[in-house]
Protein backbone atom coordinates (compact mmCIF):
# COMPACT_ATOMS: atom_id res chain seq x y z
CA UNK A 1 0.00 0.00 0.00
CA UNK A 2 1.39 3.41 -1.00
CA UNK A 3 1.44 5.87 1.88
CA UNK A 4 2.84 9.34 2.17
CA UNK A 5 5.93 9.79 0.01
CA UNK A 6 9.21 10.30 1.87
CA UNK A 7 12.56 11.00 0.25
CA UNK A 8 14.89 8.00 0.29
CA UNK A 9 18.67 7.95 0.13
CA UNK A 10 20.34 5.53 -2.29
CA UNK A 11 23.85 4.55 -3.29
CA UNK A 12 23.07 2.83 -6.60
CA UNK A 13 23.12 4.22 -10.14
CA UNK A 14 19.57 5.60 -9.76
CA UNK A 15 17.57 7.27 -6.99
CA UNK A 16 13.80 7.28 -6.42
CA UNK A 17 12.47 10.73 -7.26
CA UNK A 18 8.77 10.00 -6.74
CA UNK A 19 6.51 7.08 -5.99
CA UNK A 20 2.77 6.48 -6.13
CA UNK A 21 0.37 3.69 -7.05
CA UNK A 22 0.64 4.38 -10.78
CA UNK A 23 4.29 5.21 -11.34
CA UNK A 24 7.80 5.16 -9.92
CA UNK A 25 10.23 7.75 -11.26
CA UNK A 26 13.97 7.19 -10.95
CA UNK A 27 16.67 9.75 -11.66
CA UNK A 28 20.38 9.37 -12.23
CA UNK A 29 22.42 9.38 -9.03
CA UNK A 30 25.22 11.86 -9.61
CA UNK A 31 26.97 10.61 -6.46
CA UNK A 32 27.23 7.07 -7.86
CA UNK A 33 30.87 5.96 -8.10
CA UNK A 34 30.56 5.22 -11.83
CA UNK A 35 28.14 8.02 -12.72
CA UNK A 36 30.04 8.93 -15.90
CA UNK A 37 28.94 5.65 -17.48
CA UNK A 38 25.25 6.16 -16.66
CA UNK A 39 23.61 7.53 -19.80
CA UNK A 40 19.94 7.39 -18.72
CA UNK A 41 18.86 10.58 -16.92
CA UNK A 42 15.39 9.38 -15.91
CA UNK A 43 13.47 6.11 -15.75
CA UNK A 44 9.72 5.78 -15.34
CA UNK A 45 8.25 2.48 -14.15
CA UNK A 46 4.52 2.34 -14.85
CA UNK A 47 1.94 0.11 -13.21
CA UNK A 48 1.18 -2.70 -15.66
CA UNK A 49 -2.51 -3.49 -15.98
CA UNK A 50 -2.04 -5.32 -19.27
CA UNK A 51 -1.03 -4.62 -22.83
CA UNK A 52 -4.11 -2.72 -23.95
CA UNK A 53 -2.00 0.27 -25.01
CA UNK A 54 1.16 0.55 -27.05
CA UNK A 55 4.14 -0.09 -24.78
CA UNK A 56 6.98 2.35 -24.52
CA UNK A 57 10.46 1.55 -23.28
CA UNK A 58 11.09 -1.98 -21.98
CA UNK A 59 7.86 -3.80 -21.31
CA UNK A 60 7.69 -7.31 -19.76
CA UNK A 61 4.97 -9.34 -21.45
CA UNK A 62 2.57 -10.73 -18.81
CA UNK A 63 1.81 -14.44 -18.66
CA UNK A 64 -1.29 -15.36 -20.62
CA UNK A 65 -0.97 -12.59 -23.24
CA UNK A 66 -2.28 -14.06 -26.49
CA UNK A 67 0.03 -14.38 -29.48
CA UNK A 68 -2.04 -11.98 -31.61
CA UNK A 69 -1.52 -9.21 -29.05
CA UNK A 70 2.18 -9.99 -28.76
CA UNK A 71 2.70 -9.91 -32.53
CA UNK A 72 0.87 -6.58 -32.78
CA UNK A 73 3.22 -4.81 -30.38
CA UNK A 74 5.65 -2.28 -31.71
CA UNK A 75 9.32 -2.69 -30.94
CA UNK A 76 11.62 -5.66 -30.88
CA UNK A 77 10.39 -8.83 -29.19
CA UNK A 78 13.10 -10.31 -26.98
CA UNK A 79 12.81 -13.79 -25.43
CA UNK A 80 15.29 -14.18 -22.58
CA UNK A 81 16.12 -17.60 -21.09
CA UNK A 82 16.69 -17.49 -17.35
CA UNK A 83 18.66 -19.65 -14.94
CA UNK A 84 15.50 -20.62 -13.05
CA UNK A 85 14.14 -24.15 -13.32
CA UNK A 86 10.83 -25.62 -12.18
CA UNK A 87 10.50 -29.26 -11.24
CA UNK A 88 8.65 -31.88 -9.25
CA UNK A 89 10.34 -32.39 -5.89
CA UNK A 90 9.31 -35.51 -3.95
CA UNK A 91 9.84 -35.84 -0.22
CA UNK A 92 11.80 -39.09 -0.12
CA UNK A 93 11.00 -39.55 3.58
CA UNK A 94 7.28 -39.84 2.81
CA UNK A 95 5.50 -43.01 1.68
CA UNK A 96 5.40 -43.97 -1.18
CA UNK A 97 8.08 -41.50 -2.31
CA UNK A 98 10.60 -43.36 -0.18
CA UNK A 99 10.48 -45.98 -2.96
CA UNK A 100 12.89 -45.04 -5.78
CA UNK A 101 11.02 -47.06 -8.40
CA UNK A 102 7.79 -45.28 -7.54
CA UNK A 103 9.55 -41.94 -8.10
CA UNK A 104 11.06 -43.24 -11.36
CA UNK A 105 7.65 -44.34 -12.62
CA UNK A 106 6.40 -40.76 -12.19
CA UNK A 107 9.46 -39.36 -13.95
CA UNK A 108 8.93 -41.72 -16.86
CA UNK A 109 5.20 -40.94 -17.01
CA UNK A 110 5.67 -37.16 -17.22
CA UNK A 111 5.00 -36.04 -20.80
CA UNK A 112 6.64 -32.65 -21.06
CA UNK A 113 5.21 -32.00 -24.52
CA UNK A 114 1.74 -31.90 -22.96
CA UNK A 115 2.91 -29.00 -20.78
CA UNK A 116 4.14 -26.75 -23.58
CA UNK A 117 0.81 -24.97 -24.11
CA UNK A 118 0.78 -23.97 -20.42
CA UNK A 119 4.17 -22.25 -20.56
CA UNK A 120 4.93 -18.62 -21.28
CA UNK A 121 6.49 -17.65 -24.60
CA UNK A 122 10.13 -17.72 -23.41
CA UNK A 123 9.84 -20.83 -21.21
CA UNK A 124 10.97 -24.23 -22.53
CA UNK A 125 10.60 -27.77 -21.23
CA UNK A 126 13.76 -29.45 -19.99
CA UNK A 127 14.98 -32.74 -18.59
CA UNK A 128 17.94 -31.04 -16.88
CA UNK A 129 18.34 -29.48 -13.47
CA UNK A 130 21.47 -27.63 -14.62
CA UNK A 131 19.60 -25.65 -17.27
CA UNK A 132 22.54 -23.31 -17.90
CA UNK A 133 24.75 -26.22 -18.99
CA UNK A 134 25.23 -26.72 -22.74
CA UNK A 135 26.85 -30.16 -22.40
CA UNK A 136 24.82 -33.28 -23.15
CA UNK A 137 23.81 -35.49 -20.24
CA UNK A 138 22.26 -38.93 -20.61
CA UNK A 139 20.91 -40.21 -17.30
CA UNK A 140 19.84 -43.86 -17.24
CA UNK A 141 16.12 -43.63 -16.63
CA UNK A 142 14.98 -46.44 -18.89
CA UNK A 143 11.87 -48.55 -18.82
CA UNK A 144 8.14 -48.16 -19.34
CA UNK A 145 6.25 -46.10 -16.78
CA UNK A 146 3.10 -48.23 -16.50
CA UNK A 147 5.01 -51.51 -16.17
CA UNK A 148 7.30 -50.09 -13.51
CA UNK A 149 4.33 -48.63 -11.63
CA UNK A 150 2.53 -51.97 -11.76
CA UNK A 151 5.60 -53.66 -10.23
CA UNK A 152 5.59 -51.03 -7.47
CA UNK A 153 1.89 -51.65 -6.70
CA UNK A 154 2.54 -55.37 -6.45
CA UNK A 155 5.62 -54.98 -4.24
CA UNK A 156 3.89 -52.48 -1.94
CA UNK A 157 0.76 -54.65 -1.89
CA UNK A 158 -1.45 -51.79 -3.04
CA UNK A 159 -4.37 -51.77 -5.48
CA UNK A 160 -4.05 -48.03 -5.96
CA UNK A 161 -1.98 -45.12 -4.66
CA UNK A 162 -3.27 -41.63 -3.85
CA UNK A 163 -0.78 -38.75 -3.68
CA UNK A 164 -0.94 -35.01 -3.02
CA UNK A 165 0.73 -32.46 -5.30
CA UNK A 166 1.52 -29.16 -3.61
CA UNK A 167 1.24 -26.20 -5.98
CA UNK A 168 1.08 -22.38 -6.11
CA UNK A 169 -1.95 -20.10 -6.22
CA UNK A 170 -1.07 -18.84 -9.68
CA UNK A 171 -2.66 -19.12 -13.13
CA UNK A 172 0.38 -20.65 -14.81
CA UNK A 173 1.10 -23.04 -11.95
CA UNK A 174 -2.57 -24.08 -11.93
CA UNK A 175 -2.49 -25.03 -15.61
CA UNK A 176 0.81 -26.88 -15.21
CA UNK A 177 -0.35 -28.75 -12.09
CA UNK A 178 -3.61 -29.78 -13.75
CA UNK A 179 -1.73 -31.09 -16.78
CA UNK A 180 0.69 -33.00 -14.54
CA UNK A 181 -2.30 -34.48 -12.72
CA UNK A 182 -3.80 -35.63 -16.02
CA UNK A 183 -0.53 -37.11 -17.29
CA UNK A 184 0.39 -38.94 -14.09
CA UNK A 185 -3.11 -40.36 -13.68
CA UNK A 186 -2.58 -42.24 -16.93
CA UNK A 187 -0.76 -44.69 -14.67
CA UNK A 188 -3.52 -47.21 -13.80
CA UNK A 189 -4.18 -47.03 -10.08
CA UNK A 190 -2.68 -43.59 -9.39
CA UNK A 191 -4.77 -40.69 -8.10
CA UNK A 192 -3.27 -37.19 -7.86
CA UNK A 193 -4.84 -34.47 -5.71
CA UNK A 194 -3.59 -30.94 -6.39
CA UNK A 195 -3.45 -28.63 -3.36
CA UNK A 196 -2.85 -24.93 -4.02
CA UNK A 197 -1.32 -22.73 -1.34
CA UNK A 198 -0.16 -19.11 -1.20
CA UNK A 199 3.61 -18.88 -1.70
CA UNK A 200 4.44 -18.21 1.94
CA UNK A 201 2.35 -21.12 3.23
CA UNK A 202 3.74 -23.43 0.55
CA UNK A 203 7.36 -22.56 1.36
CA UNK A 204 6.75 -23.08 5.09
CA UNK A 205 5.33 -26.57 4.47
CA UNK A 206 8.26 -27.49 2.24
CA UNK A 207 10.88 -26.22 4.69
CA UNK A 208 9.20 -28.20 7.47
CA UNK A 209 9.11 -31.32 5.27
CA UNK A 210 5.32 -31.41 5.55
CA UNK A 211 4.64 -32.41 1.98
CA UNK A 212 4.85 -35.46 -0.28
CA UNK A 213 5.29 -34.00 -3.78
CA UNK A 214 5.72 -30.35 -4.69
CA UNK A 215 5.73 -28.31 -7.86
CA UNK A 216 8.81 -26.36 -6.93
CA UNK A 217 11.38 -24.06 -8.50
CA UNK A 218 14.86 -22.69 -8.02
CA UNK A 219 16.56 -19.49 -9.18
CA UNK A 220 20.33 -19.58 -8.47
CA UNK A 221 21.92 -16.39 -7.23
CA UNK A 222 25.41 -17.08 -8.57
CA UNK A 223 26.63 -18.52 -11.91
CA UNK A 224 27.97 -21.94 -10.91
CA UNK A 225 26.53 -25.44 -11.23
CA UNK A 226 26.86 -25.90 -7.48
CA UNK A 227 24.11 -23.31 -6.99
CA UNK A 228 21.57 -25.85 -8.24
CA UNK A 229 22.90 -28.84 -6.33
CA UNK A 230 23.88 -27.87 -2.79
CA UNK A 231 20.24 -27.92 -1.66
CA UNK A 232 20.26 -31.72 -2.02
CA UNK A 233 23.31 -32.36 0.18
CA UNK A 234 22.54 -34.27 3.35
CA UNK A 235 23.33 -31.55 5.88
CA UNK A 236 22.42 -28.50 3.80
CA UNK A 237 19.86 -26.32 5.58
CA UNK A 238 17.94 -25.91 2.30
CA UNK A 239 17.46 -29.66 1.93
CA UNK A 240 13.73 -30.16 2.44
CA UNK A 241 13.50 -33.23 0.20
CA UNK A 242 14.81 -35.68 2.79
CA UNK A 243 17.43 -36.91 0.32
CA UNK A 244 20.58 -38.20 2.03
CA UNK A 245 23.10 -39.97 -0.18
CA UNK A 246 26.80 -40.50 0.60
CA UNK A 247 27.72 -40.92 -3.05
CA UNK A 248 26.11 -37.59 -3.97
CA UNK A 249 27.75 -35.86 -1.01
CA UNK A 250 31.18 -37.24 -2.01
CA UNK A 251 30.73 -35.94 -5.57
CA UNK A 252 29.86 -32.49 -4.28
CA UNK A 253 32.88 -32.41 -1.98
CA UNK A 254 35.15 -33.66 -4.78
CA UNK A 255 33.87 -30.93 -7.12
CA UNK A 256 34.49 -28.22 -4.53
CA UNK A 257 38.13 -29.28 -4.15
CA UNK A 258 38.78 -29.54 -7.91
CA UNK A 259 40.61 -26.51 -9.28
CA UNK A 260 40.20 -27.17 -13.03
CA UNK A 261 36.83 -25.75 -14.12
CA UNK A 262 36.12 -28.41 -16.78
CA UNK A 263 36.81 -31.24 -14.35
CA UNK A 264 34.81 -29.54 -11.59
CA UNK A 265 31.79 -29.05 -13.86
CA UNK A 266 31.95 -32.66 -15.05
CA UNK A 267 31.83 -33.84 -11.44
CA UNK A 268 28.81 -31.62 -10.83
CA UNK A 269 27.15 -33.16 -13.91
CA UNK A 270 27.64 -36.61 -12.42
CA UNK A 271 26.07 -35.40 -9.18
CA UNK A 272 23.11 -34.06 -11.18
CA UNK A 273 22.88 -37.37 -13.04
CA UNK A 274 22.51 -39.21 -9.75
CA UNK A 275 19.65 -36.93 -8.68
CA UNK A 276 17.88 -37.55 -12.00
CA UNK A 277 18.41 -41.31 -11.95
CA UNK A 278 17.12 -41.51 -8.39
CA UNK A 279 14.20 -39.26 -9.44
CA UNK A 280 14.94 -37.02 -6.44
CA UNK A 281 14.14 -34.14 -8.78
CA UNK A 282 12.00 -34.32 -11.94
CA UNK A 283 12.71 -31.24 -14.10
CA UNK A 284 9.84 -29.68 -16.03
CA UNK A 285 10.82 -26.36 -17.61
CA UNK A 286 13.41 -23.61 -17.74
CA UNK A 287 12.20 -20.16 -16.79
CA UNK A 288 12.23 -17.32 -19.30
CA UNK A 289 10.86 -13.81 -19.76
CA UNK A 290 9.68 -12.00 -22.87
CA UNK A 291 9.93 -8.25 -23.44
CA UNK A 292 9.01 -5.76 -26.07
CA UNK A 293 11.80 -3.20 -26.34
CA UNK A 294 11.35 0.20 -27.97
CA UNK A 295 13.76 0.56 -30.89
CA UNK A 296 15.25 3.73 -29.42
CA UNK A 297 16.95 1.65 -26.73
CA UNK A 298 20.26 -0.14 -27.27
CA UNK A 299 22.70 -2.19 -25.22
CA UNK A 300 20.13 -3.40 -22.72
CA UNK A 301 21.57 -6.11 -20.49
CA UNK A 302 19.43 -9.22 -20.06
CA UNK A 303 21.30 -11.34 -17.48
CA UNK A 304 20.59 -15.06 -17.18
CA UNK A 305 21.14 -14.85 -13.42
CA UNK A 306 20.10 -11.97 -11.20
CA UNK A 307 17.71 -9.14 -12.11
CA UNK A 308 15.56 -9.48 -15.22
CA UNK A 309 17.39 -6.67 -16.96
CA UNK A 310 20.09 -4.11 -16.17
CA UNK A 311 19.75 -0.42 -17.00
CA UNK A 312 23.09 0.71 -15.57
CA UNK A 313 24.84 0.73 -18.95
CA UNK A 314 21.76 1.19 -21.18
CA UNK A 315 21.67 3.90 -23.81
CA UNK A 316 18.85 5.81 -25.49
CA UNK A 317 18.92 7.01 -29.07
CA UNK A 318 16.27 9.52 -30.06
CA UNK A 319 14.17 8.52 -33.05
C-alpha positions in Angstrom: 0.0 0.0 0.0 1.4 3.4 -1.0 1.4 5.9 1.9 2.8 9.3 2.2 5.9 9.8 0.0 9.2 10.3 1.9 12.6 11.0 0.2 14.9 8.0 0.3 18.7 8.0 0.1 20.3 5.5 -2.3 23.9 4.6 -3.3 23.1 2.8 -6.6 23.1 4.2 -10.1 19.6 5.6 -9.8 17.6 7.3 -7.0 13.8 7.3 -6.4 12.5 10.7 -7.3 8.8 10.0 -6.7 6.5 7.1 -6.0 2.8 6.5 -6.1 0.4 3.7 -7.0 0.6 4.4 -10.8 4.3 5.2 -11.3 7.8 5.2 -9.9 10.2 7.7 -11.3 14.0 7.2 -11.0 16.7 9.8 -11.7 20.4 9.4 -12.2 22.4 9.4 -9.0 25.2 11.9 -9.6 27.0 10.6 -6.5 27.2 7.1 -7.9 30.9 6.0 -8.1 30.6 5.2 -11.8 28.1 8.0 -12.7 30.0 8.9 -15.9 28.9 5.6 -17.5 25.2 6.2 -16.7 23.6 7.5 -19.8 19.9 7.4 -18.7 18.9 10.6 -16.9 15.4 9.4 -15.9 13.5 6.1 -15.8 9.7 5.8 -15.3 8.2 2.5 -14.2 4.5 2.3 -14.9 1.9 0.1 -13.2 1.2 -2.7 -15.7 -2.5 -3.5 -16.0 -2.0 -5.3 -19.3 -1.0 -4.6 -22.8 -4.1 -2.7 -24.0 -2.0 0.3 -25.0 1.2 0.5 -27.1 4.1 -0.1 -24.8 7.0 2.4 -24.5 10.5 1.6 -23.3 11.1 -2.0 -22.0 7.9 -3.8 -21.3 7.7 -7.3 -19.8 5.0 -9.3 -21.5 2.6 -10.7 -18.8 1.8 -14.4 -18.7 -1.3 -15.4 -20.6 -1.0 -12.6 -23.2 -2.3 -14.1 -26.5 0.0 -14.4 -29.5 -2.0 -12.0 -31.6 -1.5 -9.2 -29.1 2.2 -10.0 -28.8 2.7 -9.9 -32.5 0.9 -6.6 -32.8 3.2 -4.8 -30.4 5.6 -2.3 -31.7 9.3 -2.7 -30.9 11.6 -5.7 -30.9 10.4 -8.8 -29.2 13.1 -10.3 -27.0 12.8 -13.8 -25.4 15.3 -14.2 -22.6 16.1 -17.6 -21.1 16.7 -17.5 -17.3 18.7 -19.6 -14.9 15.5 -20.6 -13.0 14.1 -24.1 -13.3 10.8 -25.6 -12.2 10.5 -29.3 -11.2 8.6 -31.9 -9.3 10.3 -32.4 -5.9 9.3 -35.5 -4.0 9.8 -35.8 -0.2 11.8 -39.1 -0.1 11.0 -39.5 3.6 7.3 -39.8 2.8 5.5 -43.0 1.7 5.4 -44.0 -1.2 8.1 -41.5 -2.3 10.6 -43.4 -0.2 10.5 -46.0 -3.0 12.9 -45.0 -5.8 11.0 -47.1 -8.4 7.8 -45.3 -7.5 9.5 -41.9 -8.1 11.1 -43.2 -11.4 7.6 -44.3 -12.6 6.4 -40.8 -12.2 9.5 -39.4 -14.0 8.9 -41.7 -16.9 5.2 -40.9 -17.0 5.7 -37.2 -17.2 5.0 -36.0 -20.8 6.6 -32.6 -21.1 5.2 -32.0 -24.5 1.7 -31.9 -23.0 2.9 -29.0 -20.8 4.1 -26.8 -23.6 0.8 -25.0 -24.1 0.8 -24.0 -20.4 4.2 -22.3 -20.6 4.9 -18.6 -21.3 6.5 -17.7 -24.6 10.1 -17.7 -23.4 9.8 -20.8 -21.2 11.0 -24.2 -22.5 10.6 -27.8 -21.2 13.8 -29.4 -20.0 15.0 -32.7 -18.6 17.9 -31.0 -16.9 18.3 -29.5 -13.5 21.5 -27.6 -14.6 19.6 -25.7 -17.3 22.5 -23.3 -17.9 24.7 -26.2 -19.0 25.2 -26.7 -22.7 26.9 -30.2 -22.4 24.8 -33.3 -23.2 23.8 -35.5 -20.2 22.3 -38.9 -20.6 20.9 -40.2 -17.3 19.8 -43.9 -17.2 16.1 -43.6 -16.6 15.0 -46.4 -18.9 11.9 -48.5 -18.8 8.1 -48.2 -19.3 6.3 -46.1 -16.8 3.1 -48.2 -16.5 5.0 -51.5 -16.2 7.3 -50.1 -13.5 4.3 -48.6 -11.6 2.5 -52.0 -11.8 5.6 -53.7 -10.2 5.6 -51.0 -7.5 1.9 -51.7 -6.7 2.5 -55.4 -6.4 5.6 -55.0 -4.2 3.9 -52.5 -1.9 0.8 -54.7 -1.9 -1.5 -51.8 -3.0 -4.4 -51.8 -5.5 -4.0 -48.0 -6.0 -2.0 -45.1 -4.7 -3.3 -41.6 -3.8 -0.8 -38.8 -3.7 -0.9 -35.0 -3.0 0.7 -32.5 -5.3 1.5 -29.2 -3.6 1.2 -26.2 -6.0 1.1 -22.4 -6.1 -2.0 -20.1 -6.2 -1.1 -18.8 -9.7 -2.7 -19.1 -13.1 0.4 -20.6 -14.8 1.1 -23.0 -11.9 -2.6 -24.1 -11.9 -2.5 -25.0 -15.6 0.8 -26.9 -15.2 -0.3 -28.7 -12.1 -3.6 -29.8 -13.7 -1.7 -31.1 -16.8 0.7 -33.0 -14.5 -2.3 -34.5 -12.7 -3.8 -35.6 -16.0 -0.5 -37.1 -17.3 0.4 -38.9 -14.1 -3.1 -40.4 -13.7 -2.6 -42.2 -16.9 -0.8 -44.7 -14.7 -3.5 -47.2 -13.8 -4.2 -47.0 -10.1 -2.7 -43.6 -9.4 -4.8 -40.7 -8.1 -3.3 -37.2 -7.9 -4.8 -34.5 -5.7 -3.6 -30.9 -6.4 -3.4 -28.6 -3.4 -2.8 -24.9 -4.0 -1.3 -22.7 -1.3 -0.2 -19.1 -1.2 3.6 -18.9 -1.7 4.4 -18.2 1.9 2.4 -21.1 3.2 3.7 -23.4 0.5 7.4 -22.6 1.4 6.7 -23.1 5.1 5.3 -26.6 4.5 8.3 -27.5 2.2 10.9 -26.2 4.7 9.2 -28.2 7.5 9.1 -31.3 5.3 5.3 -31.4 5.6 4.6 -32.4 2.0 4.9 -35.5 -0.3 5.3 -34.0 -3.8 5.7 -30.4 -4.7 5.7 -28.3 -7.9 8.8 -26.4 -6.9 11.4 -24.1 -8.5 14.9 -22.7 -8.0 16.6 -19.5 -9.2 20.3 -19.6 -8.5 21.9 -16.4 -7.2 25.4 -17.1 -8.6 26.6 -18.5 -11.9 28.0 -21.9 -10.9 26.5 -25.4 -11.2 26.9 -25.9 -7.5 24.1 -23.3 -7.0 21.6 -25.8 -8.2 22.9 -28.8 -6.3 23.9 -27.9 -2.8 20.2 -27.9 -1.7 20.3 -31.7 -2.0 23.3 -32.4 0.2 22.5 -34.3 3.3 23.3 -31.6 5.9 22.4 -28.5 3.8 19.9 -26.3 5.6 17.9 -25.9 2.3 17.5 -29.7 1.9 13.7 -30.2 2.4 13.5 -33.2 0.2 14.8 -35.7 2.8 17.4 -36.9 0.3 20.6 -38.2 2.0 23.1 -40.0 -0.2 26.8 -40.5 0.6 27.7 -40.9 -3.0 26.1 -37.6 -4.0 27.8 -35.9 -1.0 31.2 -37.2 -2.0 30.7 -35.9 -5.6 29.9 -32.5 -4.3 32.9 -32.4 -2.0 35.1 -33.7 -4.8 33.9 -30.9 -7.1 34.5 -28.2 -4.5 38.1 -29.3 -4.2 38.8 -29.5 -7.9 40.6 -26.5 -9.3 40.2 -27.2 -13.0 36.8 -25.8 -14.1 36.1 -28.4 -16.8 36.8 -31.2 -14.3 34.8 -29.5 -11.6 31.8 -29.1 -13.9 31.9 -32.7 -15.0 31.8 -33.8 -11.4 28.8 -31.6 -10.8 27.2 -33.2 -13.9 27.6 -36.6 -12.4 26.1 -35.4 -9.2 23.1 -34.1 -11.2 22.9 -37.4 -13.0 22.5 -39.2 -9.7 19.6 -36.9 -8.7 17.9 -37.5 -12.0 18.4 -41.3 -12.0 17.1 -41.5 -8.4 14.2 -39.3 -9.4 14.9 -37.0 -6.4 14.1 -34.1 -8.8 12.0 -34.3 -11.9 12.7 -31.2 -14.1 9.8 -29.7 -16.0 10.8 -26.4 -17.6 13.4 -23.6 -17.7 12.2 -20.2 -16.8 12.2 -17.3 -19.3 10.9 -13.8 -19.8 9.7 -12.0 -22.9 9.9 -8.2 -23.4 9.0 -5.8 -26.1 11.8 -3.2 -26.3 11.4 0.2 -28.0 13.8 0.6 -30.9 15.3 3.7 -29.4 16.9 1.7 -26.7 20.3 -0.1 -27.3 22.7 -2.2 -25.2 20.1 -3.4 -22.7 21.6 -6.1 -20.5 19.4 -9.2 -20.1 21.3 -11.3 -17.5 20.6 -15.1 -17.2 21.1 -14.9 -13.4 20.1 -12.0 -11.2 17.7 -9.1 -12.1 15.6 -9.5 -15.2 17.4 -6.7 -17.0 20.1 -4.1 -16.2 19.8 -0.4 -17.0 23.1 0.7 -15.6 24.8 0.7 -19.0 21.8 1.2 -21.2 21.7 3.9 -23.8 18.8 5.8 -25.5 18.9 7.0 -29.1 16.3 9.5 -30.1 14.2 8.5 -33.1 
